[in-house]
């Protein structure tokens, strides 16, 4: 079955300002998410590019920027393509300050709206869930923050 959305949440032992930088600055994104580089135009409508040698170059468009609180973007499903209706998901990060650090939540939604077969939608959701799990495990590592 194709999920409506996938979610992952971790606690990072760092203040929200530091976590915001980890989520939005290219040099930090490379360490936990886009291992082969990232480009970030951090404003609504701004372009994002995430690179992985094994997967290709994925494009996104920024939707929401609330420094230290919320960041969202529409991410293309296929490498080298712009995000489009039926060809992208919505990725939303929420940061919540807590004693000793920051809780980070990612929700990726829109899998059921993709112009793919049910099997392809389900596979894409599984791959994305695995990617967020691995990335968030790194992000939450005390040595990383």
N, C-alpha and C positions, 0 to 999 in steps of 0.2 A: 504494500500500500504506500502511496505517496503522502508523506507528511505535509501538513499545512506549513509548518515551520520547524526549524531546529533551534535549540537553545543551548548555551553553555555559559557557566558562571564560575568565576574564580575570585579568590581574595589575593591581592598583591600587597606585599608589605612595603608600600611606598605611598606618598601623598598623591592626591588626585592630579596635581600639576605634573608630577613625574609620569604617572600612568598616561595622562593625556599625550605627553610627548612620545611615549612608547607606541601609542596607537596612531599617531598622525605625522611623525617625522620620518622621512625616508631612511635615514641611517639606523633608526631603531626598528622600523618595520622589517628591514632586511634580516635582523637578528632572530625574529620569532615568527615571521609570516611570509613575506615575499623574499625568499632567500637569495635571489639573483638580482634584486634591486626594486626600487619603487620610485615613482614620481608623484608628488602631491601638490595640488593647487587647492589649498584649504579654504574654500569659500563655496557657498551654495552655487551649483552649476559648474564648479571647477572640475578639472579632469584628474583622474587617478590612473596610474598604470602600475600593475603588479607583475613581476617577472619570476618565473621558475624555469630552470633549464629543462626539466622533464615534462612540463605542462605547457609552456609558452608564455606569451604576454597577454594579460587580461586587462581590459579597460573598464573603468567605472566612472560615474558622475556623482559628485558630492550632492547630497540632498540637505542635510542638516549639520550645522556647526554651532555648538554651544560649548565653548572652551571649558574644560574641566567637568562637563556634565554629559553631553550627548554628541554623537557623531554618527551620521548615517550616509550610505551611498548605495547607488544602484549598480550592481556588478554583472557584467556580461557573462553568459554561460560558456561561450566559445572563445578560444584565443583569437586575438587579432580583430575581433568584432566590437563595434560600439554597443553599449547597453541599449536594449530596445524592448518594446512590449512583446512578450512571448519569448524573449531571449535574454532575460536578466532576472536577478533576484534582488531583494532589498536587504541590506546588511545594516543592523542598528546596534551601536554600542551605547551602553548606559553606565556611567560611573557613579558610585555612591560612596562618599567618605564614611569610614567607620573607624573606631579606635584602632590604632596601629597600622592603618593602611586604607586601601580602597577596594571595594567590591566592583568587579567588572562583569558585565553581562553582555553577551552578543546574542542577537536573534536574527536569523536569516529566514526570510519568508518569500513566498511567491512560487514555490516549486510546482504547485498544482496548475499554475497559469503558464508554465513553459510550453512552447510549441514543440514538444517532444513526445515520444510514446510514454506510456505509463512506466515501462521498464527503465527507460532512459531517465525519466524524472526521478524515480526511486534511486537509481544508481548515482545520479548527480547529488541528491540529498545525502546519501550515505558517504560519498567522497567528501562533501563539504563538512559534514559532521566530524569525520575523522580528521580533517585539516584543522578545524577549530579546536578539537580536543588536543591534538599535538601542539598547536600553537599556544593555546592557553596553559598547557602544562609548563611550557617554557616560560611564558609570561609570569606565571605564579611562582616560579623557582626563586627562592631567596637570593641566590647568587646573581640572578638576572636583574631584579629590580634595583 
